[in-house]
Amino acid sequence: MITSLIVDIIKDLLSSIPSYVLGCLPAIATIGASPMRGFLEKLMWVFRCLGCPFTGLYYTCNISNDESSLCLYWLEAKYFKFVGNHDEEKSKVDGDQLTYRPIGIHYKSLIREKFTREIINIIDECTAQASVLERLSSLPPAYYMGVGIFAGISRLVIPRDCEFLPHIPMALIWIFPALFRRIVGGILVVKDPNEKFKMFEEQSKRITSKKNRKNKRKKLTNRTPKIPVKYSDNPKYFYVFLTGFISIIIPWTVVILANLTPPVGCRCRCRYLSVQASIWSFNSLLALIQHCMGEKSVKGNTYLHAWFFISGLIVFFLLIGFVVMTSNISIWVNIFGNYCACTVQ
């Protein structure tokens, strides 16, 4: 039995990949786009976003579509300075140093008129307009997701066999806001601004050290550029919790549709899909709690970042397994039993 199962899986892997699966791959790359340095770090961020919908959706739905906001989202908290009455922000400001990144519920307004020339140059260097090809590459996954929703709803009233189930594009429907933003917005962060700020920081330390040695009586201050922000009475509580709600609830819609879709044998797919939906909801809840507690860097807690990455790998292989088993219905019966035998009723 095990031997025949392995043979069936190998045959399915050697067969052509369904077009709707290939169409959804750019969606995963879009939601996980990042300016991280190096291929491995970029790939880790893709898997993190695949394992935790809140991460990608927050960046897509809560950050303004302008070069400054998109670029500065990736900066660590130490590169911001608070300008104003510190008594207003006792829990979030240590002197003029921010304790948490000024985004979401910890939102602070950027004082753009006080941006130095170094800051403006970094923003210009780290951002770029998306090309026509990059924008158009988001259209195929958007098409397959739209068709997947229509096909999934139509199957509630039109019994059919279990081949070509639209559950893969439906399961990834939460990525749609990122596709829409890529097509309409078109601003990309192509370089990690942290690297640029670190470069200026190192140069400033070397220059300051030389000047201090020449002028021993007067200590010169470090010229590391920092982003000036001020208190805002408009923290983004609504948008943050709306993003959390969407990332926690939306993954379960495909499970509900799979459970309601006839014939009876196809309903066992919801057991499989509920595993990845549980991972998405649980991780999104953790990410929401982490954001509320405050984050000093975009990765947040190191252990949670590692867990989100591992979860992304798990979800990735779950999606591959679902594609393989959908193309060969007998595998469902061999693994889960005769209840998954799919016959039109």
Secondary structure, DSSP 8 states (H G I E B T S, - for coil): -HHHHHHHHHHHHHS---HHHHHHHHHHHHHT----SSHHHHHHHHHHHHH-HHHHHHHHHHS-SSHHHHHHTTS-GGGEEE-S-GGGGTTTEETTEESS-SSGGG--EE-GGG--HHHHHHHHHHEEE--HHHHHTTHHHHHHHHHHHHHHHHTTTS---STT-THHHHHTGGGHHHHHHHHHT-EEE-S-HHHHHHHHHHHHHHHHHHHHHH-SSS--------EEEE--S---HHHHHHHHHHHHHGGGHHHHHHHHSSSGGGGGHHHHHHHHHHHHHHHHHHHHHHHHH--SSTT-SHHHHHHHHHHHHHHHHHHHHHHHHHH-THHHHHHH-GGG-----
